[in-house]
Amino acid sequence: MNIPIKIQSEIGNLKTVIIKRPSLEIENLTPDYADTLLFDEIPYLHKMQEEHDAFAKVLTDRGSEVLYLEELMAEALKTDTLKEQFLAGLLGESNHLHGYIREKVKNYLLQFPAKEMVAKIMGGVRKDEKNLKIPEKRSLLAMVAHHYPFYVSPMPNLYFTRDLSACIGNGIVISKMNRPARQKESLFMKFILENHERFAGLGIPVWLNRDYRFSFEGGDILVLSKEAVAIGISERTSAAAIERLAKNLFARGSGITKVLAVDIPKERASMHLDTVFTMLDRNKFTIHTDIFDKHGEIDSFIIEHSDCDAEIKIKPLKQLKEALMEVLELDDVVLIPCAGGDVVAAPREQWSDGSNTLTVAPGVVITYDRNYVTNKIFQEDFGIEVLEIPSSELSRGRGGPRCMSLPLFREDI
């Protein structure tokens, strides 16, 4: 494969994808600070890993090349210099670490081989690590260890690789994460892109980088076609970032000519566009209808290039279906409500990401088995092939199969 990245749809046969197997970062959750790390519950790691392995098997059985984020990162850290560079960036963004203590943590991590170092960083560096002793009289931070047990916080949300980045065409977006608990996560993708032999030196365009002022996350970005992208204006992705990304896509030869911005509710149940809306087939989408107002409308905006000084022109619309038909140039699209829109089943299954499907081929989707009402509707009423995966623990992080995947390459449709 000469081109490492090609995403021109949400539904083409999925050939290469990045995932992250849950590990120590899940074990390092406790009720006292789970909320700070964006978890409502404490998953059981052993069962969670079983479920994630089942997810990986479904992908490989379908012919997808599965790459693991943690393995890519370890492979990218191929010299001591690269290890130091990465740690300088990572610890530099840990705002509570400074001077002496930052140096001690850095030197502690440098003693590990790359694979173990990555596992330790992702899992969290505890203040009571056996070989990491900070003399209490040298650091107030060490003396108040009982208040927060980590020098480097665990990253339990990393198994949602979708949020770190998004591939569009032959290029990539490196997310500026919105929440403090996740801000360092996209450093991994930036470092892999710049240093892993699979990507480095190939001139892969970065449509928007993590140093941009306003936040944006990959879960809000859906590549609808070679020419069109949908992006959620959400609690995690700002309108300013969408406008900047649109301008970059138009100006730099991405092939994208239309950006559909959808203004979804700013709440945890709809934190990203893909938690309430995903593409199943050429003209079929699943949606959580609670994002609509009482008139069945939602503010949507079609953004296109403009030759005038403003660089873009924006067309506001109220009907999402109408907007999708326009950007996809289709006579009709089908919006399939989560759990059929049932007043009880829909919010229940949406809580466990009933509308967060990963399409692996046109009309073939991976879903959580627990969302049985939605899955049955997909199959029996709309002819969608559903590949269910176990989900009792994976779902506790409030993300579904699409959230757990970062596609790098899809076949044309």
C-alpha positions as a Python dict, from the first residue, in 0.01 Angstrom:
ca = {
    (1, 'M'): (0, 0, 0),
    (2, 'N'): (178, 314, -126),
    (3, 'I'): (-64, 561, 30),
    (4, 'P'): (-103, 502, 406),
    (5, 'I'): (-417, 716, 440),
    (6, 'K'): (-728, 724, 222),
    (7, 'I'): (-1070, 795, 370),
    (8, 'Q'): (-1323, 915, 114),
    (9, 'S'): (-1635, 777, 277),
    (10, 'E'): (-1780, 639, 598),
    (11, 'I'): (-1886, 313, 435),
    (12, 'G'): (-1616, 184, 197),
    (13, 'N'): (-1462, -153, 281),
    (14, 'L'): (-1247, -88, 587),
    (15, 'K'): (-890, -200, 513),
    (16, 'T'): (-676, -42, 789),
    (17, 'V'): (-781, 82, 1132),
    (18, 'I'): (-614, 191, 1459),
    (19, 'I'): (-755, 70, 1790),
    (20, 'K'): (-629, 70, 2151),
    (21, 'R'): (-668, -232, 2382),
    (22, 'P'): (-780, -122, 2731),
    (23, 'S'): (-508, -181, 2989),
    (24, 'L'): (-360, -38, 3312),
    (25, 'E'): (-526, 300, 3257),
    (26, 'I'): (-862, 133, 3334),
    (27, 'E'): (-728, -36, 3648),
    (28, 'N'): (-610, 304, 3772),
    (29, 'L'): (-965, 442, 3789),
    (30, 'T'): (-1129, 480, 4129),
    (31, 'P'): (-1460, 644, 4225),
    (32, 'D'): (-1281, 943, 4379),
    (33, 'Y'): (-1153, 1075, 4048),
    (34, 'A'): (-1343, 879, 3783),
    (35, 'D'): (-1551, 1187, 3709),
    (36, 'T'): (-1236, 1396, 3654),
    (37, 'L'): (-1122, 1134, 3403),
    (38, 'L'): (-1466, 1144, 3232),
    (39, 'F'): (-1597, 807, 3350),
    (40, 'D'): (-1935, 748, 3513),
    (41, 'E'): (-1850, 394, 3622),
    (42, 'I'): (-1550, 169, 3686),
    (43, 'P'): (-1523, -102, 3418),
    (44, 'Y'): (-1394, -450, 3496),
    (45, 'L'): (-1072, -462, 3295),
    (46, 'H'): (-1048, -838, 3237),
    (47, 'K'): (-1396, -856, 3084),
    (48, 'M'): (-1339, -530, 2899),
    (49, 'Q'): (-1029, -674, 2732),
    (50, 'E'): (-1223, -987, 2630),
    (51, 'E'): (-1486, -767, 2468),
    (52, 'H'): (-1225, -552, 2295),
    (53, 'D'): (-1048, -862, 2163),
    (54, 'A'): (-1382, -977, 2020),
    (55, 'F'): (-1412, -638, 1849),
    (56, 'A'): (-1063, -678, 1698),
    (57, 'K'): (-1151, -1029, 1578),
    (58, 'V'): (-1462, -908, 1397),
    (59, 'L'): (-1245, -650, 1221),
    (60, 'T'): (-978, -899, 1117),
    (61, 'D'): (-1239, -1156, 1013),
    (62, 'R'): (-1379, -891, 779),
    (63, 'G'): (-1033, -845, 624),
    (64, 'S'): (-923, -529, 805),
    (65, 'E'): (-563, -471, 904),
    (66, 'V'): (-577, -386, 1275),
    (67, 'L'): (-304, -161, 1415),
    (68, 'Y'): (-272, -91, 1786),
    (69, 'L'): (-205, 264, 1901),
    (70, 'E'): (24, 148, 2181),
    (71, 'E'): (233, -64, 1941),
    (72, 'L'): (263, 213, 1682),
    (73, 'M'): (376, 451, 1952),
    (74, 'A'): (640, 213, 2088),
    (75, 'E'): (771, 152, 1735),
    (76, 'A'): (795, 527, 1676),
    (77, 'L'): (1015, 570, 1986),
    (78, 'K'): (1309, 407, 1814),
    (79, 'T'): (1591, 618, 1960),
    (80, 'D'): (1672, 772, 2297),
    (81, 'T'): (1650, 1115, 2137),
    (82, 'L'): (1292, 1049, 2023),
    (83, 'K'): (1201, 923, 2369),
    (84, 'E'): (1333, 1246, 2523),
    (85, 'Q'): (1153, 1459, 2266),
    (86, 'F'): (823, 1287, 2332),
    (87, 'L'): (856, 1309, 2709),
    (88, 'A'): (947, 1677, 2686),
    (89, 'G'): (619, 1740, 2505),
    (90, 'L'): (409, 1515, 2724),
    (91, 'L'): (542, 1634, 3059),
    (92, 'G'): (546, 1993, 2935),
    (93, 'E'): (169, 1969, 2898),
    (94, 'S'): (131, 1829, 3250),
    (95, 'N'): (81, 2170, 3403),
    (96, 'H'): (117, 2055, 3765),
    (97, 'L'): (469, 1918, 3702),
    (98, 'H'): (759, 2160, 3719),
    (99, 'G'): (1139, 2180, 3733),
    (100, 'Y'): (1286, 1926, 3971),
    (101, 'I'): (990, 1690, 3989),
    (102, 'R'): (936, 1692, 3612),
    (103, 'E'): (1300, 1596, 3563),
    (104, 'K'): (1271, 1310, 3813),
    (105, 'V'): (961, 1173, 3638),
    (106, 'K'): (1129, 1205, 3298),
    (107, 'N'): (1440, 1017, 3409),
    (108, 'Y'): (1224, 749, 3571),
    (109, 'L'): (1034, 690, 3246),
    (110, 'L'): (1349, 691, 3032),
    (111, 'Q'): (1479, 383, 3212),
    (112, 'F'): (1209, 167, 3051),
    (113, 'P'): (1222, 9, 2704),
    (114, 'A'): (989, 186, 2460),
    (115, 'K'): (698, -59, 2495),
    (116, 'E'): (700, -44, 2875),
    (117, 'M'): (746, 332, 2873),
    (118, 'V'): (438, 377, 2655),
    (119, 'A'): (234, 145, 2878),
    (120, 'K'): (345, 337, 3185),
    (121, 'I'): (259, 676, 3031),
    (122, 'M'): (-83, 562, 2912),
    (123, 'G'): (-157, 379, 3236),
    (124, 'G'): (-45, 663, 3462),
    (125, 'V'): (261, 729, 3680),
    (126, 'R'): (175, 688, 4046),
    (127, 'K'): (338, 889, 4324),
    (128, 'D'): (417, 568, 4512),
    (129, 'E'): (604, 398, 4225),
    (130, 'K'): (870, 172, 4376),
    (131, 'N'): (1164, 328, 4189),
    (132, 'L'): (1035, 684, 4183),
    (133, 'K'): (1115, 852, 4511),
    (134, 'I'): (1070, 1228, 4541),
    (135, 'P'): (1211, 1353, 4875),
    (136, 'E'): (918, 1513, 5051),
    (137, 'K'): (1118, 1819, 5160),
    (138, 'R'): (1198, 1889, 4795),
    (139, 'S'): (841, 1889, 4669),
    (140, 'L'): (508, 1999, 4812),
    (141, 'L'): (345, 1795, 4536),
    (142, 'A'): (504, 1479, 4678),
    (143, 'M'): (389, 1568, 5028),
    (144, 'V'): (22, 1590, 4930),
    (145, 'A'): (25, 1254, 4749),
    (146, 'H'): (-284, 1143, 4938),
    (147, 'H'): (-494, 1404, 4755),
    (148, 'Y'): (-416, 1269, 4406),
    (149, 'P'): (-206, 956, 4360),
    (150, 'F'): (-54, 1035, 4018),
    (151, 'Y'): (226, 1246, 3878),
    (152, 'V'): (107, 1157, 3526),
    (153, 'S'): (-265, 1086, 3510),
    (154, 'P'): (-395, 765, 3352),
    (155, 'M'): (-564, 800, 3013),
    (156, 'P'): (-864, 565, 3032),
    (157, 'N'): (-1035, 727, 2732),
    (158, 'L'): (-756, 625, 2493),
    (159, 'Y'): (-949, 321, 2372),
    (160, 'F'): (-1169, 576, 2193),
    (161, 'T'): (-906, 629, 1924),
    (162, 'R'): (-1156, 807, 1697),
    (163, 'D'): (-1136, 1124, 1904),
    (164, 'L'): (-760, 1171, 1871),
    (165, 'S'): (-764, 1227, 1500),
    (166, 'A'): (-963, 1201, 1178),
    (167, 'C'): (-852, 1106, 829),
    (168, 'I'): (-1003, 1303, 541),
    (169, 'G'): (-899, 1207, 189),
    (170, 'N'): (-525, 1144, 194),
    (171, 'G'): (-469, 1377, 489),
    (172, 'I'): (-536, 1391, 858),
    (173, 'V'): (-664, 1613, 1138),
    (174, 'I'): (-481, 1598, 1474),
    (175, 'S'): (-734, 1690, 1741),
    (176, 'K'): (-715, 1976, 1987),
    (177, 'M'): (-887, 1792, 2271),
    (178, 'N'): (-1144, 1988, 2466),
    (179, 'R'): (-1130, 1833, 2814),
    (180, 'P'): (-819, 1867, 3037),
    (181, 'A'): (-824, 1492, 3108),
    (182, 'R'): (-779, 1419, 2737),
    (183, 'Q'): (-565, 1705, 2608),
    (184, 'K'): (-240, 1504, 2593),
    (185, 'E'): (-394, 1211, 2404),
    (186, 'S'): (-356, 1351, 2053),
    (187, 'L'): (18, 1387, 2114),
    (188, 'F'): (41, 1016, 2037),
    (189, 'M'): (-103, 1054, 1688),
    (190, 'K'): (110, 1360, 1615),
    (191, 'F'): (426, 1176, 1719),
    (192, 'I'): (335, 861, 1524),
    (193, 'L'): (262, 1062, 1210),
    (194, 'E'): (595, 1243, 1232),
    (195, 'N'): (818, 953, 1338),
    (196, 'H'): (676, 610, 1256),
    (197, 'E'): (824, 461, 940),
    (198, 'R'): (477, 391, 805),
    (199, 'F'): (397, 765, 786),
    (200, 'A'): (710, 978, 836),
    (201, 'G'): (853, 1165, 540),
    (202, 'L'): (559, 1096, 309),
    (203, 'G'): (427, 1451, 310),
    (204, 'I'): (89, 1353, 453),
    (205, 'P'): (-110, 1677, 477),
    (206, 'V'): (-233, 1783, 820),
    (207, 'W'): (-555, 1972, 755),
    (208, 'L'): (-567, 2109, 1111),
    (209, 'N'): (-321, 2048, 1392),
    (210, 'R'): (-351, 2022, 1768),
    (211, 'D'): (-187, 2360, 1823),
    (212, 'Y'): (-494, 2542, 1688),
    (213, 'R'): (-651, 2777, 1940),
    (214, 'F'): (-1004, 2631, 1943),
    (215, 'S'): (-1096, 2272, 2023),
    (216, 'F'): (-1204, 2005, 1776),
    (217, 'E'): (-1223, 1626, 1811),
    (218, 'G'): (-1233, 1340, 1562),
    (219, 'G'): (-1563, 1199, 1685),
    (220, 'D'): (-1737, 1503, 1538),
    (221, 'I'): (-1601, 1443, 1185),
    (222, 'L'): (-1781, 1215, 936),
    (223, 'V'): (-1653, 1180, 579),
    (224, 'L'): (-1973, 1147, 378),
    (225, 'S'): (-1816, 1126, 31),
    (226, 'K'): (-1511, 1230, -170),
    (227, 'E'): (-1650, 1585, -177),
    (228, 'A'): (-1842, 1622, 150),
    (229, 'V'): (-1770, 1612, 523),
    (230, 'A'): (-2016, 1645, 811),
    (231, 'I'): (-1889, 1800, 1136),
    (232, 'G'): (-2073, 1842, 1464),
    (233, 'I'): (-2078, 2177, 1641),
    (234, 'S'): (-2069, 2015, 1984),
    (235, 'E'): (-1952, 2051, 2341),
    (236, 'R'): (-1611, 1930, 2217),
    (237, 'T'): (-1580, 2092, 1870),
    (238, 'S'): (-1613, 2467, 1822),
    (239, 'A'): (-1766, 2652, 1529),
    (240, 'A'): (-1441, 2848, 1493),
    (241, 'A'): (-1241, 2527, 1443),
    (242, 'I'): (-1491, 2398, 1186),
    (243, 'E'): (-1464, 2720, 988),
    (244, 'R'): (-1082, 2704, 995),
    (245, 'L'): (-1083, 2338, 891),
    (246, 'A'): (-1325, 2407, 606),
    (247, 'K'): (-1103, 2684, 471),
    (248, 'N'): (-797, 2459, 491),
    (249, 'L'): (-974, 2173, 314),
    (250, 'F'): (-1092, 2400, 33),
    (251, 'A'): (-756, 2572, -14),
    (252, 'R'): (-519, 2276, 4),
    (253, 'G'): (-645, 2027, -252),
    (254, 'S'): (-826, 1786, -20),
    (255, 'G'): (-1103, 1722, -273),
    (256, 'I'): (-1363, 1838, -22),
    (257, 'T'): (-1598, 2101, -166),
    (258, 'K'): (-1875, 2101, 98),
    (259, 'V'): (-1870, 2091, 479),
    (260, 'L'): (-2200, 2025, 654),
    (261, 'A'): (-2189, 2166, 1008),
    (262, 'V'): (-2461, 2031, 1240),
    (263, 'D'): (-2534, 2216, 1566),
    (264, 'I'): (-2603, 1931, 1810),
    (265, 'P'): (-2701, 1972, 2179),
    (266, 'K'): (-2409, 2056, 2408),
    (267, 'E'): (-2447, 1773, 2658),
    (268, 'R'): (-2279, 1447, 2753),
    (269, 'A'): (-2537, 1226, 2581),
    (270, 'S'): (-2442, 1393, 2251),
    (271, 'M'): (-2080, 1481, 2317),
    (272, 'H'): (-1983, 1416, 1952),
    (273, 'L'): (-2179, 1400, 1628),
    (274, 'D'): (-2106, 1028, 1597),
    (275, 'T'): (-2277, 957, 1929),
    (276, 'V'): (-2608, 1064, 1775),
    (277, 'F'): (-2559, 1016, 1401),
    (278, 'T'): (-2367, 767, 1184),
    (279, 'M'): (-2377, 645, 824),
    (280, 'L'): (-2483, 286, 750),
    (281, 'D'): (-2505, 275, 370),
    (282, 'R'): (-2504, 503, 67),
    (283, 'N'): (-2827, 673, 168),
    (284, 'K'): (-2900, 530, 515),
    (285, 'F'): (-2812, 688, 848),
    (286, 'T'): (-2898, 613, 1208),
    (287, 'I'): (-2987, 904, 1433),
    (288, 'H'): (-3098, 982, 1786),
    (289, 'T'): (-3403, 1198, 1726),
    (290, 'D'): (-3373, 1382, 2058),
    (291, 'I'): (-3123, 1613, 1885),
    (292, 'F'): (-3415, 1765, 1691),
    (293, 'D'): (-3630, 2041, 1832),
    (294, 'K'): (-4006, 2005, 1878),
    (295, 'H'): (-4056, 2081, 1507),
    (296, 'G'): (-3820, 1804, 1399),
    (297, 'E'): (-3553, 2056, 1300),
    (298, 'I'): (-3186, 2112, 1378),
    (299, 'D'): (-2966, 2402, 1275),
    (300, 'S'): (-2739, 2288, 992),
    (301, 'F'): (-2504, 2485, 769),
    (302, 'I'): (-2358, 2398, 430),
    (303, 'I'): (-2017, 2563, 397),
    (304, 'E'): (-1858, 2604, 54),
    (305, 'H'): (-1563, 2790, -93),
    (306, 'S'): (-1619, 3148, -200),
    (307, 'D'): (-1409, 3356, -437),
    (308, 'C'): (-1475, 3669, -237),
    (309, 'D'): (-1260, 3797, 48),
    (310, 'A'): (-1462, 3603, 305),
    (311, 'E'): (-1323, 3272, 157),
    (312, 'I'): (-1639, 3077, 239),
    (313, 'K'): (-2013, 3103, 193),
    (314, 'I'): (-2259, 2953, 438),
    (315, 'K'): (-2611, 2830, 368),
    (316, 'P'): (-2828, 2773, 677),
    (317, 'L'): (-3085, 2493, 676),
    (318, 'K'): (-3328, 2353, 933),
    (319, 'Q'): (-3388, 2004, 792),
    (320, 'L'): (-3095, 1763, 827),
    (321, 'K'): (-3240, 1528, 568),
    (322, 'E'): (-3258, 1810, 315),
    (323, 'A'): (-2900, 1911, 391),
    (324, 'L'): (-2773, 1555, 347),
    (325, 'M'): (-2955, 1515, 17),
    (326, 'E'): (-2793, 1835, -108),
    (327, 'V'): (-2433, 1761, -9),
    (328, 'L'): (-2456, 1399, -125),
    (329, 'E'): (-2652, 1486, -439),
    (330, 'L'): (-2914, 1220, -365),
    (331, 'D'): (-3287, 1216, -433),
    (332, 'D'): (-3358, 1074, -89),
    (333, 'V'): (-3189, 970, 235),
    (334, 'V'): (-3326, 749, 511),
    (335, 'L'): (-3285, 850, 876),
    (336, 'I'): (-3332, 548, 1105),
    (337, 'P'): (-3412, 649, 1465),
    (338, 'C'): (-3225, 479, 1747),
    (339, 'A'): (-3457, 205, 1882),
    (340, 'G'): (-3723, 326, 1639),
    (341, 'G'): (-3769, 641, 1845),
    (342, 'D'): (-3941, 449, 2124),
    (343, 'V'): (-3992, 675, 2426),
    (344, 'V'): (-3818, 430, 2663),
    (345, 'A'): (-3592, 213, 2446),
    (346, 'A'): (-3441, 502, 2249),
    (347, 'P'): (-3286, 697, 2540),
    (348, 'R'): (-3179, 370, 2705),
    (349, 'E'): (-3000, 241, 2396),
    (350, 'Q'): (-2865, 582, 2308),
    (351, 'W'): (-2699, 589, 2652),
    (352, 'S'): (-2504, 283, 2538),
    (353, 'D'): (-2438, 430, 2191),
    (354, 'G'): (-2709, 271, 1984),
    (355, 'S'): (-2643, 524, 1708),
    (356, 'N'): (-2264, 486, 1723),
    (357, 'T'): (-2208, 225, 1453),
    (358, 'L'): (-1885, 139, 1274),
    (359, 'T'): (-1957, 66, 909),
    (360, 'V'): (-1705, -183, 767),
    (361, 'A'): (-1862, -212, 420),
    (362, 'P'): (-2172, -62, 255),
    (363, 'G'): (-2467, -180, 463),
    (364, 'V'): (-2250, -380, 707),
    (365, 'V'): (-2205, -238, 1058),
    (366, 'I'): (-2051, -331, 1393),
    (367, 'T'): (-2273, -254, 1692),
    (368, 'Y'): (-2299, -332, 2062),
    (369, 'D'): (-2509, -642, 2132),
    (370, 'R'): (-2690, -468, 2419),
    (371, 'N'): (-2869, -235, 2175),
    (372, 'Y'): (-3091, -516, 2055),
    (373, 'V'): (-3395, -305, 1967),
    (374, 'T'): (-3196, -83, 1732),
    (375, 'N'): (-3005, -379, 1587),
    (376, 'K'): (-3325, -567, 1507),
    (377, 'I'): (-3467, -262, 1328),
    (378, 'F'): (-3149, -227, 1123),
    (379, 'Q'): (-3170, -587, 1009),
    (380, 'E'): (-3539, -655, 967),
    (381, 'D'): (-3666, -318, 848),
    (382, 'F'): (-3372, -179, 651),
    (383, 'G'): (-3164, -477, 536),
    (384, 'I'): (-2848, -378, 724),
    (385, 'E'): (-2610, -661, 814),
    (386, 'V'): (-2529, -625, 1184),
    (387, 'L'): (-2214, -766, 1343),
    (388, 'E'): (-2273, -755, 1719),
    (389, 'I'): (-1994, -744, 1976),
    (390, 'P'): (-2019, -797, 2355),
    (391, 'S'): (-2040, -468, 2540),
    (392, 'S'): (-2121, -488, 2910),
    (393, 'E'): (-1788, -325, 3006),
    (394, 'L'): (-1682, -141, 2690),
    (395, 'S'): (-2002, 62, 2701),
    (396, 'R'): (-1923, 200, 3047),
    (397, 'G'): (-1689, 456, 2892),
    (398, 'R'): (-1982, 611, 2697),
    (399, 'G'): (-1860, 530, 2348),
    (400, 'G'): (-1942, 269, 2083),
    (401, 'P'): (-1769, 80, 1800),
    (402, 'R'): (-1713, 392, 1590),
    (403, 'C'): (-1559, 571, 1887),
    (404, 'M'): (-1320, 278, 1936),
    (405, 'S'): (-1179, 294, 1583),
    (406, 'L'): (-964, 529, 1378),
    (407, 'P'): (-990, 422, 1012),
    (408, 'L'): (-684, 496, 800),
    (409, 'F'): (-781, 336, 471),
    (410, 'R'): (-1109, 247, 303),
    (411, 'E'): (-1172, 115, -46),
    (412, 'D'): (-1363, 330, -293),
    (413, 'I'): (-1737, 274, -316),
}
